[in-house]
Amino acid sequence: MSVRFEEDTRHLATAPVVVGVDGSEAADAAVTWAAETAAQRGRELRIVHGLDLAEMRRIFEPYDVLEPSVLDTLRARGVDLVTRCAQRALDTAPGLRVRTEVSKSDPVRMLLGYGGTAYLVVIGASGATGLAAHAGSTMLATTSHAEGITVVVRGDPEAGGHVRREGPVVVGLDCGPAGERALAVAFEEAAERRAELVAVHVWDEMNFGRYAGESYSLYPPPNVEIREEALVAERLAGWREKYPDVLVNSRVYPTDAAATLLAWSRSARLVVSGSRGRGRLASLLLGSTSNALVQHARCPVMVAHPDERSRS
């Protein structure tokens, strides 16, 4: 295990759960989820809203946005929004420590600013209509570029948008070094939520052994799955020792990673994924699997970005 949480700033007692709001129903669901999590972990909840004045200036005539009456109206609406969301959080978790912030910055820049110091950065699955929407760009930009851990709160459309609070924590397990951060976070979440952990590893014959530094051609196809299961067991062994109370169920599939994890999201309470792609996709800030999950999963998705400060 290479991730040492004691050196991770997100585990400082002062690290808050940060949730971005924009007035949408998706953001309201994110506030409720974030409030429950902050209360469970004994952490402050910080509710933040970006006015995005630069975008306003781009869309409207500059002098209109600079008018004091316009600025005052925008700020007042922002304050009303975070105040309403703070009450929603307190209704969810009475006694919760809540702070609010209204920034003139755009939402993405504001949320990215919290990435390195927040315990979690939480956002809804889609934006509001009108100027606050950004057509989902805030969600994608934040999950792509943020430091630390980002959660996109998604509900199940087949259950009326209900955000599931039962079921296992599911993690996409990459047997290469890039997946260690996601695995560490997933074990912690399963322990905190007293949930079963399902570790899902997907392989294909052509790429087998690639992440272990071996060629798939060294093994006959019938033995590939056995070898992959052995790699998974080896990767999980140390974490099982660290979290002996977590029930771990490992699954190995010879199929598409995104499709497999999306299928698991139908029954999971949380899916955890690393942030980067494999092979040629490794240079991307958000891998194709994580990208598919944050846009299409049927439960909350936690994207674990590498944290070089907490690696040995």
N, C-alpha and C positions, 0 to 999 in steps of 0.2 A: 504494500500500500504506500503510495507516494504523497497523498494529500494529508496534511497535518492541520486540522481545524483549529488547534490552539494558536496557530500563527495567522489565522484568517481573520481579517478585520470585521467581516460580517458577523462573527460570533462574539464580538465585544458586547457587553451588556447594554451599551448605548446605541447599538445599531437598530434602527427602526424598520418596521415593515412599511414600505412606501407604496401607495396606490395612486395612480393617475386617474383623474375623472374629467369627463367632458359633457355630462348631462344626459348620456345615453342610458338605456336599460342595461346594456352590457357593462357599463361602468358601475352602475348600481350593484349588479351581481358581483363585480370585482371587489367593491367595498365590503359587502357582506362576507365574502370569502376571506378577504384580508383581515377583517376585524376578528373573525373566528380564529384565524391562525395566530394573529398577534396576541389575542387573549390566552390562547393555549400555551404560547411560548413565553408569556410574561413580558412582551415587548410593546413599545410605543407604536401606535399607528399614525403615520403621517399622510394626510390627504392633500394632494397637490393638483393644481390646475394651471396650465399655461395659457396666457391670453394670446400669444403669438402675434404681437403687434407688427412684426416685420411682414408677416403674411397679409395682415390687414392693409398695410401700406402698399403692398404689391397689387392688391385687388382693387382698392379704392384710391381715390385721389389723395395724395399725401397730406394735403392741408386738412382734409376731413378727419383723418385719424388723429392729427395733432391738436384738433380742437379740444379744449378742456372738457366740454360737455360730453364728447364722445368717449374720451378716456375715462372719465368718471363713471359713465354708464357701463362700460366694459368691466371696469374694476368692481363695480357694485354687483353686476351679474356674477362675476367670478366669486366674490365673497358669499353671495347668496347660495351659489352652487356648493361650495365646500362646506358651508354651514349646514346645509341640508344633508349632505353626505356624512358629516360628523354626527348628526343626530341619528342617522340610519345605523352608523357603526355602534353608537351607544345603545340603541335599541337592541342590536344584535348581541352586544357584550357589555352589559352595564358595569361601570367601574373601569373600563378600558381607558388607558392614557391616550388621548387624541390631540394632535396638533394639525393645523391647516396652513396651507401656503398658496398664495396666488402670485404668480410670476408673470412678468411681461415677456418672458422668453417663450419660444415655441415649445410644444409638449415634448418632442423628441429630445431636444437639447436639455431640457429640464430633467427628464427621467434619466438620461445618460449621465448627468451630473451626480445622480445618487447611486449609480451602479457599483462603484467601488467601495461604498461605505454602508449601504443598506443591507439589512438582513435578507430581504427579498424586495424586488420591484415587481409590482402587480399591476396588470392592465386588463381591460375588458377585451372581448374577442372582436369587437367592431366599434366604430365610432358613431357619434350622433349624425343626424342629417345636417346639411348646411355647412357652414364654415368650419365647424369642429370636427367634421367627419374625416377628412383627408383620405377617404376611401381605403381605410385600413393601413395607410402608410405609417402611422404612428406605431401600430403594433409590429409591423414588419421591420421598421427601422430600429426600434428599441430592441427587439429580440435578436437582430443581426449584430448590432454594434455595442450593446451594453456589456459592461464588466459584471462579474458576479452572477447572481441567479435571478432570472426573470420568469414570471409566471403569467401565462395567458389563461384567464378564467373562461372556460367554454362550457356551455350547457349541452344537454342532449336534445336535439330538435324532436326526436321521437317521443320525448317525455315532456313536451311543452317548454323546452329550454331549461328544465330543472338541472341544477348543478349537483352532480352526484357526490355524496359524502360517505358512501359505503363502497365496498369492493377493495381490491388490492391496489398497492402502489406498483406500477409496472415501469421497468427501466429497459431501454434499448441498450444491450450490452455489446460493445465493440471490444474484441480481444486485443486490440492495439492500445498503446499508451494514451491515445486521445480520449478513450472512454472512461478513464479512471475517475475523473471529476464527477461525471454523471453517476457513476456507481456509488461513490462516496456519499453524494447528496441523496440518492435514492434510499440507501440504508438508513441514513439519518431520518428521512421523512417517514419511512415505514416504522421506525422505532418510536418517533414522536406521535404518530397517529395510531400506534398499536395495530398495524395492518400487516397482512401478508405481503411479501415482496416477490413479484414475479420478474425474474431476469430473463429477457428475451434476446436470444442471439440468432442472427440470420446468416446463413452461409450459402454460397453457390459453388458448384464443382469447379468452375473455371478460376475462381479467386481463392480457393481453399489454401490455407497455409500462408497466404501473402502477408498477413499481419503478424504472424509468428516467425517470419523470416525464412519460411520454407516453401518449396514448390509443391503445388497440388499434385504434380505428376509423380511425386514420391509415394503416393498412396493410391491403391486401387479404389475406384468409386464406392464400392460397398463399405469400405472402411472409413470414408471421409466423415460421416456423421459421428462415428465412434470417437474419432480423433477430435472433432469439434467439441463434443460433449466433455472430453477430458480437458481441453483447454478452458472451457467454461468453468468446470469444477475447480481447476487450479486458480483461476482468477477470483472465484468467490470464496476460496478457503479462508484467507486472512480476514475478510470482512465478516464471515460467519463467526469467527472467533471473537471479533470486536463487538459484535451484536448478537450474542447467543440467544436472546429472547425473540429475535425476528425470525418468523417462519419464512423460509426461502424456497421457492419453487422455480427451478430453471427449465426453460423451454428452448429447444433448438429446432430451427425451421430451415429447409432448403428453398427459400422463397424470397419475395421482395420485402425489405425491411419496413418501408413506409406503410405498405398495405397490411402487414402483420400487426404493427403497432396501432394502426387505425382500427383494426378489428378488435384489439384488446381494449381500446378506449371506450368501447360500447359497454364494458362492465367494470372498468377501473375507476377509482376515485381520483387518480393522478397518474399521468404518464411523464416520466423523466427522460430527457434526451440530451445528449451532448450537442454542442453548437456547431460543430464543423463536419464537413463532408469527408468522404474517404477517397483515396487515390487522387485522381485529377481534381476532385471536388475539394480536396483538403485546403486549398487556398481560399475557398469561399468563407465568408464570415458566418453564414448560416447554411448548413448542409441541406441537401434535398429532403432528407427524412424529417429533420426538424421543421423545415419550411412547410412540408405537407401537414405535420401535426398541428402547428399553431394555427393553420387555416381551416383544417377539416376534422380535427379530433372531436370526440363527443364527451370529453371531460377536461378538467384543467390540465394544462401542459406546462411543465417546468423545464426551462432550457438552462443547462449548466454550462457556463462559459469557463474556459480554463483560467486559472488564477495562478500566475507565475510566482506570486509572493508566497503561496502556500505549498509549493512543490519543494521536495528535498533534492 
